Amino acid sequence: MGKYTFLKITPLKCLMLTFLTYYPANDIMNIIISKLDQLIHNFPQEKVYVHTDKPHYTLGDTLWFSLTATDASFHEKPSVSKLVYVQLIGPDSTVLSKKSILINEKWGKGEFALKDTWEDGKYTIQAFTNYMMNYSQEYIFSKEINIWDANKSTTSADTTIVSQKENLQIKFYPEGGDLVENLTSVVAFEAIYENGDPAEGELLIKDEKGNIITQTRTLYEGKGFFTIKPDSYSKYHGMMDDKIFNLPYVKREGYNIKVNNKNKDFVSVTLQTNIRDGLMGTFLIGHIRGQVFLTKDGFTDTTLTLKIEKKSLPAGVSQFTLFSKDGLPLCERAVFIENASEKPHIDIASQYAFHRLRSKADISISVNELVTKKGLKGDFSISVFDKNQVNFSNNDVDIRSYFLLTSDLTKHVTNPGYYFIDESPKRKTLLDLVMMTHAWTRIKSDYLITQFEPILSHAPESGLVIRGTVLKKGSPLESAKVDLVVLSDDYLVGVANTDKNGKFVFDELPVTGKQTISIKASEVIPGIKSKESTDGVELMIEEMFPTFKNTNNNYINGKTQNGFDIKEYLAKESVRHKYDSLYTAMSVQLDEVTVKANKKRRSEILKKERGILYNNYDKRLELDSLPYINPNWTIYDMVAARSPGIQVIGSRSSVQKFRIRGNNSIQLSTTAQVLVEGAPVTDEYAGSLNIQDVEFVDIIRGLSATSIFGAQGANGIVAIYLRKERNYSANPLSSKFQQRINFDGYTQAREFYSPNYAIKSAGTEKPDLRTTLYWSPLVSTDDKGGASFSFYTGDVPSEYLIHVQGITEDGRPFSALKILEV
């Protein structure tokens, strides 16, 4: 029999256990505890949550978002991955926009520009890491968002359309997993239609002879429960709307686990079996997201009740599993743990009860312990939007309901925020029904003995990655050389070698925005002077943005709430967009007048725009002015053909270089220095440039070169300047061994514009009809848990809703709301 500490035994065989107090002697139990610990530390899963500035949009808007990425068990540490992919999927399931977001600690930010040429409808925003692809895609963040067309009187996303309630389905979930003969069991059920809408109504439970055993009805969102003591000789079914639905088969022998979670201080767990001495050798483990808080063995009777204190437990979905002596799960129960003392208290305060139009609102926020009032350090995002124009509901998901509830379930939860809005007994009962009707499988108990270590084929990424394979005549080429050149204003080169499988990786690429990258593979032929050859070499580059088949059933629904007038909302949005377009057009016209009034010589403009240091050059080759350009030329071919006195040495298969004839000698000097956008580059880099990307080239020699560039310019300078807008579709240099790819680097998030009406400036006369008044993707509290921000109100009298969503330094998610009268 095992030993334990701090164990209280009551006369009713009721055990009160404190957090992680039992130290078992059961070897199999020790193994499972060790494996749970290894899973959350050696194979940590990840969670990603997306907070948007408002619940819905119209085409032409900007969708602002912040990301929170943490470990899946403790929520305290940042995710192992430092790169999060975010994609916006249109109504026809087409991916319309992708973002690669670099995570700083736990946070990232970005935005989607919603093009007015897109179709209106129900969009989906998804966020995930490459590492998350190792696990079920049910744990990938996926949220539906309505995006409407303000210029339409009706919209395809209009939720006033009545859903067809057909093909009623009812599923039954006996507590613990099975119906067992002569063991009283609570059975939860869920009634839904084929389209996923919940059904409401009365349910009759009958035996095979038609006798009514019990009757009940749905309580919320199609869910309900009843109690039954079955026998193995009967078959049971439920009836609703004159349709029959069979209950699970009754086992003649088995186990049962019952949970009472109504008490705020402890949770009660009862184990039962109808097998004589059936509990002998079994053991019970309780954990929250893999964190073990209860272990117990040494059972002798057929019934046992345990009481576990909640005060030391973290909030969230816990799992109680009764294992056989061989470590196989016999029955299981998920329970949601609420610990009032652990919940952070958020206070949002304003200096004034009412605010005038276009006035400054100063807001303070404090994050404190609920009981001790001690300040908590943490980070959060803030959104302020017009509550009377934006359709918002407390029932919607937020960071708290996502991190603590829906992210650990595999099935969709309708209105997850509802289960966090108050402390009523009804709400707790309904939350317990969610636990019984939604399987929690992030850590599968039946795999802990049989299939312990997950298969990891997707590595966590600490930055942008390009992967590929080099082949020669169809077989992997080991030790091949792979050259990478980023064709941007900030030039970047890299070299990698392939492994025995011909694989290569460039990781942590410091690339932002949309860039073109040239990648070339070659075989290294060993010798006294190693040579490079591209004969028979083939380069293959992997898909850079992870993709997966979208079959996620654990999505977040984007329904509008009852009473929301979509047509009125669209009419107001149409007016707002018209004002935005009008004032944007006026601004463009003013800019054009300014340009015409300050027209300068092209050379002066180029010098200022490109930051050119030198005043004189010997020759400037402007490609658009040249009579003929061979598209197959390299930059070396073009310069040599158009500039007498310049010689190119080397060949395309090796490295080309420039030699410039001296001013007073017919002898050729050593090689010239090549600059791209004013920065020195290698000859390899220059050779990889697409001639169509070049705007002009300056040839500088003699005193003009040395006076500015010193010894670096002694042999002359070839200064190359690239077009600001380059067409990368044409690619004459691409071949089997070399590819030029369009690469999406890190997203450079724009700053949300918030007007300052204390300063008169152009555009302030425009009517302020904003629906999002303020947005900040990241705010941090000070050591005392305090933070503050300010913004200016608009031109529409209304109620503003301040929505704060964040997480404390020790991993406790929080969400808070405050209404501001304007």
Secondary structure, DSSP 8 states (H G I E B T S, - for coil): --EESS-EE-TTSEEEE-TT-EE---HHHHHHHHHHHHHHHHS--EEEEEEESSS-EETT-EEEEEEEEEETTTS-SB-S-SEEEEEEE-TTS-EEEEEEEE-BTTEEEEEEE--TTS--EEEEEEEE-SGGGGS-GGGSEEEEEEEE-TT-SS-TT-TTS-----S-EEEEEETTS-EETT--EEEEEEEE-TTS-B---EEEEEETT--EEEEEE--BTTEEEEEE---TT--EEEEETTEEEE---EESS-EEEEEE--SSSEEEEEEEESSTTTTTT-EEEEEETTEEEEEE----SSEEEEEEESTTS-SEEEEEEEE-TTS-EEEEEEEEE--GGGSEEEEEEES-SB--TT-EEEEEEEEEETTT--B--EEEEEEEEETTTS---TTS--HHHHHHTGGG-SS--SSGGGGGS---HHHHHHHHHHHHHS---SS-TTHHHHS-S----S---SSEEEEEEEEETTEE-TT-EEEEEE-SSS-EEEEEE--TTSEEEEEEE--BSEEEEEEEEEEEE-SSS-EEE-TTEEEEE--SS-------SS-B-----TT--HHHHHHHHHHHHHHHHHHHHHHHHHHHHHHHHT---HHHHHHHHHT---S--SEEEEGGGSS---TT--HHHHHHHH-TTEEEES-TTS--EEEEE-SS-SSEEEE-EEEETTEE--HHHHHHS-GGGEEEEEEE-THHHHHHHGGGGTT-EEEEEE-SS---S--TT--SSEEEEEEE-B----------TTS--TTTTS----SEEEEEEEEE--TTSEEEEEEE--SS--EEEEEEEEEETTS-EEEEEEEEE-
